């Protein structure tokens, strides 16, 4: 079984430095929304705290890919954020 190493270092409120055997990255955010910047690209995660439900989108850096993908992902990202806001609002209303 291979060994894994990961250490998360708190820098400021909402700002973390992540160190692992494969490299270093930075995370900004907290419960519900986090953006991670590393050598493999940017990872955005939206979730509902306490439920285990989340959505993660990864965008690789252009230097890692020979031919960058050409897609109009802006609208789909906007739609996902709107749906998450609606879902969070609905759950808050139901639990109230």
N, C-alpha and C positions, 0 to 999 in steps of 0.2 A: 504494500500500500504506500503510495507516494506521500511525502510530507507536504503540508501546506503552511504558509506563513502569511499572516495578515495583521496589520496593526493600524488602528485608527487614532489619530492624534488631534485633539481639540485645539484649534488656533484662536478662534473668536466665536461668539454666538452665531450659529448657523454656518460656520466655516470649518472644514475638517481636512486634514492631510492624511491620505491613505497610503500605506507602505506595504508592499507584498514582495514576494521573491521575483515577480515578473516586472515590477516597476513601481512608480509613484504616480498618484493622481490626487485631485482636489475635488471635494464635494461641497456644494453650496445648497443650503435649504434645511429642511427638517421634516417632521412628520407631515405627510400628505404630498409634498413636492420636493424633489431633489434633482439637482443637475450635477453630473460628475464629468470632469475634464481629465482625460488621460492620453497616453500615447496611442491608444487604439481608437480614439474619437471621443465624442460627447454622448453621454447617456442621460436621458431625461426620464424620470419616473414620477408618475402621478398615482396617488393611492388614497384609500379611505382608511385612516388610522384605526386600528383595532379590529378590522374586518379581514385582513389578509388579502384584500382585493387591490390590485395595482395594475398599471399599464406602463410598460417601458418601451421607449423608442431609442434606438442607437443610430447615430450617424457617424460613419467612419471618416477619417481625415482623407483628403485627396491624395496625399503622398503615399498612403497605404494601398490605394486601388489604382490599377492601371488605367481604367476608364471609369470615371465617376458616373454614378447613376444619374439619369436625368428624369426626375419625376416631380410633379407638382404636389409635394407633400404638405405645403403650407395650409391648404384648406382642410386636409384630413386632420392635421394637428389641431387646428382651430376647432374643428367639430368634436374631437375627442375632449378637449378642454371644456367646451360648452356642456357636453354630456356629463362629464365628471362634476361640474359645478351644479348642474341640475340634480344629479343623483345625491350629492352631498346635502344640498338644500332639502330635497325630499326626505332623506333619512333623518335630518335634524328636525324637520316638521313632524315626522311620524313618532320620533322618540320623545318629543316635547310633550 
